[in-house]
């Protein structure tokens, strides 16, 4: 009976689907365990073998936990909104919802391309997902709840006194009774103070404008990354080297009225929460750096000849007498107000130039120094000396106050700036305020061994005492105060796109109003084209039916807008991270129509026990998810403060690219071992044209592209064309993509699963090498032969031998420890060792092979199910108890002694370890092999070390 993986896998995949084998219960006597994968964006390219790595790891762990008696929730869905689908729709004239559906479910798109479909690809790999809980963020029954969460954020403010979000009605109540003078809230800066009488006299519109300055999601004019080529705002992580990651279009900085999320309110809680979760230190450090907590002072500098002030946050108020100049971000509101007529042209030209650089690019660029003098001067708070005010793109409007007090003697970047513009009008000599420190070559940025000098009342003080004293004096003169600052900025939440969640917002007198929850979802309307309108409005500006009838509570024709009862709807859509910031909760109760999840489901599952996904989401998805979870906890919806207890970042599976070598200026290709000394151009070639011996299929290559039809080849001595190889990112553009479908078709999904786990440690990057697949496939065939020969099942009821039990229990111990430690590659090695040992022992005992099938089941579930069934079991192997390790089977009771004569080993003898020296000597001396070697002689001495050696001397 041969091992036929395709037949076996189809059989058990059908069984699991029909019997809902992996459906989790929301109420169970079993302990719960929630295992989650970062859900994929369903592109038309489908999965390559790099994508399932994390899914296979989480599946191994989920199956293991079921064997341990847990009620496991292991769901899957799709992050199906996003810019790629919209761009594809623009290019091909297809609806994003149609292409997204085909990408998930499979089929033929409008261009006639056959799309495999994510769902079919995932099913072929044999994942134990609870598909009954599938979510798609672009389905209205899902984004209805995203819209609802947005409304909750809009209707909330952050109370610093209680350190949590509260309903906006509690803030209104305070305003009505006592005004806002004593309100301790996270809010916009510089809100005018008003008494209760003034609040109560405001019109409703005036009150709404004030409340927008406190709400957790609010409208504000914000500096954004505007991409004209894509017609949308981009997040920092969507920009690479100043251009859009998708399409490579230029990106500029631009002010726009946008929805923003007041994530900054949660900065300290996001920081402290990192102490309570089991994540890698590198991911935690990324978040700490992104949040960027700094303790220092907020200092106010008056601007000379202007009724304006420059506010600066500094962590080194002790260096205030070292201020040589000030630098504003080019986008700072004050720049236009204080720039002198003489400097206006230079300043405006500089602003235009820097608008083309992304914030990330400006932060990373420490080599190129640029700036412009505004012509204005600030006044030093203590000396009253004039301080020149410059603008420079190393200062960002959104970080701190968008202004720095430059102390070149203590900061490398300020030092470089001052030296670059040295001698120019508006750049003063660098002031040194450190005693016994030479700054002729470099700034002294350390806080250690500091003694302040040339600083009036701070002279002789160290960093700590100087900071304290400077803050005291600033507070005395009313030009500063101690402050804790965070680099974390409020998150822009608007996108000028079509394919995203519509905001549940309409506008009355230009002010936002929320649509009541019972009327959700507000569904994306049909549009003729997905580009911005001719006058620059977002794509929803093309919608014919996109207005809100406040009487009928329905979406109606835009032509009916009268701003009396029918009002315009929001034209922007939410960003991609909206739907992914809470999806793990929807899995808990995926079919609940009335709420995103019931209290009972949330209380049972609580949070994710294990989360597996890419480290590229360190400061995007993971930070936003934690923010939304904390907010929902404040409002009584989420049961825990943190959403993901343990996080593992899987490494990338890299492709092994194939290269051919074309002689420059010809269409002749030279085999790799013939290129030395030749002037050749390396060209990537489809890896499917190359076999495991690196030989190119020349006919397939020539048929690949028209310009290769007439190619000629210089072959090696064996008449073969050998390609070069290089490990790179697996990508369609590198022609090095290997699809799991091909591997499953040829070798089976169990081989794919085992091989991906065998490649190396989960968290490390590793190259894919198809040549290694056959070895794993051979292992599965060897495993199969323990149970079957050509005539059928050969498992017997023989008592297992001591060696059989030792091999099994070594494997039980190793596999259980490895899975708990996510060391999956060493488990696969142990399986191979075990099967080799049992094969050499000629073991076919049910007592060994039945538990062995369970051990293999998390890794190779299809073959394990088949073996379990063939052994006469009628239920799925998936929830059978994991074998129990028994230490006694690994305890050595015998020892194989080397028996030596005058130091030379002549034979071995196995003896019990508990024998005395005398007993060992008696047995050895009676052995016929000893008698033969002695040939009638009596040894002078018998040396015996129990458990180690036997040596007969003389």
N, C-alpha and C positions, 0 to 999 in steps of 0.2 A: 504494500500500500504506500504510494508515493506522497510526498508532501506537495500539495497543490495550493499555494497561497491565494491565488485569485478566487478560486472556488470557495475556499474556507472563509475568506474575508467578506465576500459578498453575502454569504450565508449568515454570518454573525452580525454584520452591519444591519441587515434586514431584521434579524431577531431583536436587536437592541431597539430599533425604531418602532417595531410593532408592539413590543412589550414595555416601552418607555422605561427601560432598565435603569436609566440614570436620572429619572425624575426625582427631585428633592421634595421633601415634605416641609411645610411651614410649621408643622407641629410634630414633634417626635420625641420619644423617650430617649433616643440616642443623643449623645452630645453633638453639637453642630460644628461644622468646619466649612468656612467659605473660602474657596479658592478662585481667584479671578485673574484673567489675562487682560492686558490693555487691548481693547477691541480694535479691529483693523478698519482702515479706510478702504472701501471696496473699489479699487481701480480696475480698469479694463484689462490691465496686464495680468491680473490674477496673482496667485502665489508662486514664488520660487522656493527652493529648498531652504533658504535662509529664514523665511517667514515662520515656519512651524516650530522652530527650535524651542522658543519659550512655551508654546502651546503643548508640545510633547512633554516638556519638563513638568508643567502644571498638571498635565493629565496623569503622568506617572504618580505624582504626589496625591492627586485626588483619588485615584484607584487604590493606592496604598492606604489612605485614610478610611476608605470604605471597608477595606479588609480589616482595619483596626476597630471597626464598629461605629464609625461616625456617620451622621447624616450630612452628606457632603453636597453643598451647592457649588456647581461648577458650570456657569452659564457662558453664553457667547452671543454677540450681537455685532452691530456695524455702526461705526461713526460716519454716517452716510451723507451729512451735509459737508460742503466745502468748495473751495475755489477750483480744484482740478475738474470736477464735474461741470461746473459752470463754463470754464474755458473750453472744454471739449464740446459743450453745447453750442457755444458761439462759433467754433470752428466747423462743426458738422451740421448745424441746424437741427439738432435733436433736443428733446426736452431732457433736462437733467434728471427728472424723476424716472424717465424711461431708461436712460443709460445706467443709472444707479441700480435700478431693479434688475436689468440684464446682467450687470456686473456681479450681483449677489446670486441671482437664481440661475444664471446661464441662459444661453440662447444666441440669436443672431441679431446684431445691431443694424441700424439703418444703412450702414455702409457695407453690410454683408459680411462683417467679421464674425467668426464663430467665437463666442466668449464662453470659457469653461464654467465660470460661475464659482464664487467663493464657497458657497454652501456645499456644492458637489465635491469640490476639492477637499474641504475640511472633512466631509463624511468619509471620503476614501481613506483618510489617515486613521480612522477609528477612534476619534476623540469621544470621551464620555461626557459630552456637554448635555445639559438639560435644555434641549432645543425648544421645549414648550415655553420657556421664558425669554426667547429671543427678542431683542429690541433693535430698532432701527431709528436713529435720531431724527431722520427726515420724515418719519410717519407722523401724521397729525395726532394720532392717539398717544404718541410719545411727547412731541413738542408742546402739546397742550399743557403739560405739567412744567416744562421749561418756562413757558410764558407765565404760568402761575407763580413760580419761584421768583421770576423777575418782578412781578407785582408785589410780592412780599418784601423784596428788597427796597422797592420804591416806597413802600409804606412803613419803612423802618428808619431809625436813626441810631447812632452809637453813643450810649451814655457812659462816659468815662468813670462816673461814680460807681456804677454797678458793674462796669467792665463787660458790657454785653449790648447786643442790639435790642431795641425796644420798639413798640409800636409808635408810629408818628403821632398818634392821638395823645400819648403821654407828654410829648413835647409841646403840642398845642395847648394842653392843659396848663403847663408851666407858663407859657407865654401869656395866656389869658389871666393868670393870677399874679405873676410877678415880672413879666417881661423876660428878656434874655440875658441880663447882666450876670447872673450867677449860674447860667447853664454851662455845664462842663461836658462838652460834646466834641466829637470829631467832626469837623465842618470845614467849609471854605475859610480862607484867611480874611481878616479885615471886615468882618460883618459888623455893621453899625449896631450900636447898643440902643435898645428901645425899652421903655417901661410898658407895663400891661395896658395902660390907657391908650398908648399909641398903637399897640398891636390891635386892640379891639376897635380902633377907629380906621384901621387899614381896610381897603377893599379886598375882596376875596382874591383878586389877581395879585395884589401886592403881597398878601399873605403867602400865596403859592410861590411867588418868586423867592421869598425869604426861606420857605421850607425846602426849596430845591438846594439851598446852601447847606442843608443838614442831612438830606436823604442819603441812604446807602447806595442808591443808583440815581444819577442826576445828569442833567444836561449842562455842558460847559464848553467854552471855547478852549480847545486843546491843541497843542503842537502834535501833529501826527506825521507818520510816514505815508505820504501820498504818492501812489504810483499811477501816473496818467495812462500808461500803456495798458494797465489792467482796470483802470477806472475805479480803484478802491484804496482804502487804507490798509496798510500791512502792519503786522506785529513785528517787533525787532527780530524774532527768530525766523521770519519769513524773508529776511533780507540777507544777501551774501555779497560782500564787497561793494556795497552801494547800489546793487541792483536787485530786482525781485528774484527770489529763488526759483519761482516758476516763470519762465519766459525770458528772464534776463533783462527786464525793462528798468530804466532809470527810476530812482526813488528820490523824492525831494521832501524837505520838511515844510509843513504848511499848517496854518491855523484853520481849524474847522470846528463847528458846533457838533459835539459828539455826546453820545451817552457814555458815561464812565461809571465804574464800580469802585466804591470807596474801600478797596482792599487794605489800604493803609491803616484803617481803623483796627485791623487785626494783626498788625506787624508784630507786636510783642507776644501775642498768643501764638502766632505762627512760629516765632522764634523759640519760645519755651516748650511748645509741643514737640519739638524735635527730640527733646530729652526723653520722651515717653514712648518712642516707636523704634522698632527694630529695622532700621534702614542702614545701608552702607554709609560709612563716614564721609565718603566722597560726595554722595548725594546730599547729605545733611549740610556739608560745608558749602556746597553750591547754593543751597537755599539760604544759609546764614549770610553768605556774601551778597546775595540778591536782596535780602531784607536790609542788610547793611546798617546795623545799629551803631550809632555814634553818640557819645556823651560829651557835651561841651557847652557852648554859649551861643545865644543869638545876639548879635551885636548890630546896632543901628548907627550908620554913618549919614550925616546930613550932607546933601549935595549943595555946593557953593553956588550962590546966585539962582537957586531954584527952590521951590517949596516942595522938594521931594527928598525921600530918604532911601538909602540902599541898605537892605537887611542882609546880613551875612551869618551863616551858621559856621562855627569853627570848633574844632576839637582842641585847638591850642590857643585859648584866650591869653595864656601866659606870654605869648609872642606878639601881643598887640602893638608894642612899640617898635616892632620890626617891619611893620607894614610899609612897603615901598610903593606899591600901586594897587589898584583894584581891577578885577576883570569881571565883566558881565557876559553872560551867554549872548550870542548875537540875536537870539529871539526875545530877549528880555524886554518887557514892556517899557522900561525906562529909556532904552537906547534912543528911540525916536524923540523922546522929550528932552533929553539933555545934550544930545550931539550938537556941536556948534556948527554954524553955517559953513565955516572953513573946512570942517572935517566931514561934512555930510556926504559928498560924492564918494569919498574913500570908504566910509562906513557902509553906505548902501551897496557898493560893489562887493564888499566883503560879505555882507549878509546874503546877497544873491548867490555868491560862490559857495558858502557853507551850507545853504539850503539843499544843495545837491548831495550832501554827505549824510549817511545814516548816523544815528547816535552811537551805534555799536562801533562803526568805523572811526568816529571821532574819539571814542574812549580808548580804542586799541592803538591808535596812531600816536606814539610817543616820540617819533623821529622828526616829523615835519612840524615846524613851529610857524604859526601864522596868527595875525591879529591886526587890530586897527585902533588908533587913539581916537576917543570921542571928542576930545577938546575940553571935556568937563573935568571938574575936580571935586572930590569929596573932602570932608573935613574930619581930621582925626579926633575921636571923642575926647582925648585928654590933652594933647598938645595943640590942637586946633590948626595944625599944619595942613596945607593943601596936599591931597593925594590924587595923582592922575588916574582917570578912569578909562580903561581900555575895554575892548571886546575881544574875545578869543574863543575859538571853537572847541577848546579843551574843557570849557565850562558849558554845562547843559542846563537848559531852562527848567527841566523837570526834576533835577537833582538838587536837594536842599532848597535854597532860595534862588538859584540861578545866578548867584554872584559869589565871588571869593575875595577875601582880603589877602593879597599876595604877600607872603613873607619869604622872599627868596633865600634868605640865610638858613631857613629851616625846611624848605620844600624843594625837591629836585625839579619839579615841573615849573614852578614859579622861577627858580634859579635859571633854568634854560631860557624861559621867556624873557626875563630881564636882561640876560646877556645877549640874546638875539637882537633885541631892540635897543641895546646899549648906545648911548650917545644921541638917540633920536629925541626930538621934542616930545615931552610927555613921558619919558622914562627916567626916573631918578636913580641915583647911585644906590646900590644895595646896602642896606643897614645891617650891621652885625650886632645882635643883642645877646650873644652867648660869650661868657667869659672864658678865656683861655682856649678858644676854638678858632682854627684857621679855616676860613671859607673862601680862600682865594681860588681853590680848584673845584670845590663841590659844596653843596648845602649840607648842613648837619641835621638830619631828620630824626635822630634818636631822641627819645624822651628820657633816656638814662644819662646819668652824670651831667645833667644840665644845671648850670648856674646862670641865672638871668643877669644881664648887664645892660647899661645904657637905657634903662627902662624905669627911671623915676622910682616909684614906690615898690616896684617889683625886684629891684636890684638885690642880688644875693640869694634869691629864693630858688628852689628847685621846681621841677615841672608841676608836681602835685600842689605844693603850697602856692606857687605862682598862679595856677589856674583858679584856685579858690579865692585868692586875693583879688585877681582881675575881675572875677564875676561880682564880688562884693562891691567893688568900686564902680563898675558899670551900672549896677542896680541903684547905687547911691545917686548917680547923675541921670538916671532914667534913660540910659542908652544901651541897655542890654540886660540879659537874665540867663541863668542856667537853663539848659534845655537838652533833652534827649531827642535825637533826630534819627530818621530811618531813610535809607536810600530807596526803599520800596515806594513806588508811585502808584496812584490810582490807575486802574486798568481801563484803557479805552475799550468800549463795548459795542461800538457801531461799526458796521462794515457796509460799504457802498456796493453790495452784491445782491444778486437775486436768490441764489441757492443757499439759504440760511433761514433760521427761525424768524418769522415776522414778529415785530414788537407788538404787544397788545396795547397800543397807544394811539390816541387821536389827539388833535390839537384844537383848543378853543382859545381864541385871541393869542395864538402863538405859544400857549402854555400846554404842557402835556397832561392828558387825562388818561387814567387807566380804564380799560374795558373790564366790566365786572366778570368775576371768575366763572359764573354760570354760562357765559356766552363764549367761552373758550372751547376749542381752539380757533384762533384767527388763522385761516388757512391761506397759504401762498396763492395768489391769483394767477391766472393765465396771462402771459405777456407774449407779444409777437417776437420780440428780440430781447436778448439778455445783456445788451450794452447800455451804458448810461444814455439818457435822453440827449437831444441836440443841445439843450441849454445846460447840460452838465449834471442833471439830477440822477440819482441812482436808478438802476434798472426798473425798480417798482414804479418809477415815474412814468413808465410806458403802459402800466396797467389801466385798462378801461374801467374796471370795476374795483375801485380801491378807495372807498370813502365810508365813513361810519355814520349810520342813521341812529342817532341817540334815542329816538322814540321807538322804532321797531327793533332796535338792538341787533342790527345786521349790517353786513358789508354790501354797499350799493354802488351804482355808477358814479364815477368821479364828476360827471357832468351835473349831478344833482347837488353838488356842494353849495350850500347857501350860508354857511357859518352861523346858522340859527339853530337848526336841528340836525343838519348833515355837515360833517366836518372832515377835513383831510386826515388820512392815516399816516403813520410814520413810514417813510420811504426806505430807511436803512433796514438791514437785517442784523441779527445777532452773529457774533463770531463763532468759529468752529468749536471753541472751547465751552460754549454755553451748554450744549447737550452732553458733553463728556465730563462736566463738573459734578454730575450727580447720578450717573447712569447705574452705578453699583447698587443704589437703593431701589431703582426700578426693577432690577432683577429679583429683588426680594418678593415682589408682588406685581408681576408684569401685566396682569390682566385687570387690574383694579381701575375701573372707569372714573371713579369719583375722586380719588386722591392718588398721589404719586406712589404711595405704599401705605398699607394699613399700619396702625400703631402696633398691632399684634405681630405682624411680619417683621417690622423694624425692631421690636423688642426681642424677638427670637433670634434673628440673624445678627443684630447689632452692627457689626462692621466686618470688613474683609480681613480674614486671618492671614492669607498669603496673597500677595499681588506680584505678578511677574510682568515685566515690560522693559522697554528700552530706556537707557539713561539719558537719551536726548530730551526727555520730557521733565528733566529735573526741576527747571524753574518755570515751566509753562503749565502744563496739565496738572502736575502734582501740587503745585502751589495754589492754583485756582480751586482745585478740588478740596483741598484742606480748608480754604477760605469759605467756600459754600457750605461745607459740612459744619464748620463752626457756627456759621450764621443760622443754619437750620437747627442746630442744637440750641442756640439762644432762643429761638422761637418755639421750642418745644416739639420739634418734629424729628430731628435726628437723635438717636439714643446715646451716641458717644461723641466725644470731642474730636477724635481723629478717625478718619475713614479707613486707613490701611495700617494694620498692626505691623506686618512684616512685608518688606519690599525686596525683591531680587531683580537685578538688571542682567538679563542674559546678554552674552557677547554676540557679536555679529559673525555669521557664517560668510566667509569671503569667497569670492569666485576665483577659479584658476583660469585666467584668460589665456587664449591661444593666439600666438603671433606668427604671421608669415612675413617674409622679408623680400621686398621688391628692390631690384637694382635701380638706383636713381636714374630717372629719365628713360626708363624702359618699362615693358610689361613682362619682365622676366623675374621669376621668384626663385630664391636660392634657399636650399635646405639649411637648417640652423647650423649644422656642423661644417658648412661650406662658406659661411659668411665672413670669416676672419680676413681682414685686409680689404674687404669689399665696402663700397659706399652704398649702404642699403637703407631703405625706409621701412620700419616695422609697421605692420597693419594688423589690427585685431581681426580675427576671423571667428565665425560661429563655431562654438565648441562641439556642436553636434556633427561637424564634419571631421572630427578628430577622434581616433580610438584611444584606448587606455595606454597604448605604446607611443603616443604622441605622433602617430602617422596621419597625415592629411589625406582625406578622400578627394583626390584631385578633380574627379568628374563633378562631384557635388559643388566643389568650390568654384569651378568654371561656370556652372549653371546658376550660381548664386547672384551674380551681378553682371550686367551686360558688358562692362568694361573688362571683366575677367574672362570673357568667352574665348579670347584669343591669347590668353596668358601662356607663357612657356615656363618650364621648370628645370632647375638644376638640382638633380637628385643626389642622395648620398651613395656610398659604395654598394649598398644593398638595393638600390633602385627605389628607395622610399623618399618621400618628402617629410622631413621631421620639423614640427613646429616648435617655436619657443614657448615657454610658459612663464606667467607672472601672476602672483597673488594680488588681487585688487578687489574692490567692492563689487558685489554681485549686482549687475545692472544690465538692462536690455541694451543700452547704448554701448556696452563693452562686449556684447555677444557672448557673455559667459554664464547666462542664466540656465540653470538646470531646474526643470519643473518636478514637483513631487509626483505629478500624474505619471510621468514617464518611469520614474523609479518604482512606483506602486505597480504599474502594469508589468514591468519586467521581473521584479523581485518580490513584490508584496509590501504592504504598509508596515508590517511588523519589522521587516528588514530596514526600512527607512527610519522607523522610530528608534530601533536599537542603534543604528549607525549614527544618527544625529546625537544620541546620548553618549556614544562611544568616542566621538571626535575629540573631546577634551573637556576640561572644567566648564561648567555652564556659563560662568561669568566672563570667560575669556573669549576673544576673537579667535577664530580658527579657519583655515582654508578648507574648502570642499574638494575632495578628491574622489571621483566616482570609482576609481580603481579599487578603493577599500571596501566597496559595497559587497563584492562577491565573497569576501571573507566572512562577513556577518551572515550573508545568505547561507553559506556553507555551515556555519554554526547552527542555524535553525534546522537545517536538514539533519545534522548530527543529533540534535535534541530529539527530533522526530523519530530517529532510528532507535532511540532508547525505548520507545513505546511500540513501534511497528517494524515488521519486516515486509517482504514482498507479499506475504500471504495474509497479513492483517495484524491485529493486536497481539503483542507478545508479553504483556504485563502479567506477572504472576503474583501469587500470595506468599512467596517465600519470605522467611524471616530475613530482614536486612542484616548484613554483616557489620562488624564494628567499623570497617573502612567506609561502607556505604553511609552509615549514620554520621561519621566524622565529616565526610564530604558535604552531606546535606546541611548539617548544623553549622559548619563554617559559613555556608552560603546564607543561611537564615540570618545569622549574626551580622555578616557583612552587608547584606542588602538592606536590612532594617536600618542599620547605622548610616549607610550611604544615602538612603532616601531622606532621612531626617536631616542630614547635613548637606543635601543637594549635590552630593558627589556621584552623580549618575554614571559617569564614565567608568569608575572603578567597579560599580555593580556589574556592568556588562562584562568586564574582564573576569570577575568572579564567576559569572554564569559559564563562561567559556572553560575556566579551570574545572568547575564542578562537572560539567558534561564530559569533559575529557577524562576525568577521574572515574566517573561512573561507567563510561564506555570501557575503559581498561579493566574495570572490576567486573565487567559483564553483568551489570546490575539491571534487572528488570522488575524489581520488587515494587509492588503497589505502595507499600509503606514509605518508600522513598520518592517515587515518581508522582504520586498524588500531591504531596506538599510542594514538590518542585514546580509543578504546573502553576500553583498559586503564587510562588515566588516570582515566576516569569511574567505572570499576568499583567502587572502594571506597565511593563515595558512592551510586551508583545501579546496584547490581549486576545487577538483572533486565534492564534495557535493555541493559547492557553485554554480558551473556551472549547475549542475542538478536542483537545486532549482530555479535558474534564468531562466532556460529553461522552467521548469514546470509552472512558473509564466507567461509564454506567450512571453518571450523575444526571439528574433531570432538571436542575436549576442552574442559573448563570453562576459562573465562578466569581463574578464581580464583588459579591458581598460575603463570600466564604471567609471565615476567620483566618487571619495571617498565622502561619505556623509559629509555634512557640520555641524559642531557642532554649536548649538544655545544655548547660555547661559541661555536664558529665561526659558527653560524647566527644568533647575536645580534650579531656584530661587523659594524658598518656599513662597507661598501666604497664606497658611493656617498653623495653629499650632494645634496639638492635646494636649489640656491642661489636666493635671490631676486635678480633682476637689476633694478637701479634706475637711473633716469636723473635726475640732479640730485636724488637723495635720494628719488625716488618710485618705488616698486616697480611694474614694468610686467608682468613675467612671471617664471616660474621655469624653471630648467633643471637636470636631474639629471646630475651629472658624477662620475667616479671621484675618491675622496679623495686619491689619490696623484699627482695632476697638479701640475705646477709653475705658478707665476703666469703664466709666458709661455704655457704650453699652454692654460690656462684662457682667457687673453685672446684667443688665436688662435681658439678654438672659439666664444667669445661673439661676437667681431666678425664671424665668418662666418655666424652664425645669421641667417636671413631676418627674424626679428622685430626683431633689433637694427638691421638695415639699414633696415627700415621706419620705426623710431622716429627714426633719425639722418637719414633722408631726404637722404642725400648728404653730410651734414656729418661732419667729423672731430672727435671729442671732444678737449677740451683735456687731459683727464686720465682714466686708467682706474685706479680704486682696487680692488684685489683683496686680500682676506684669505682665504687658503685655508681651506676648511672653514666659512667664515662668510658673507662678503658679496662682491657684485660691484656696483660703482657707477661709472657713466659720467658724467663732469662736463663741461658745456659743449657 
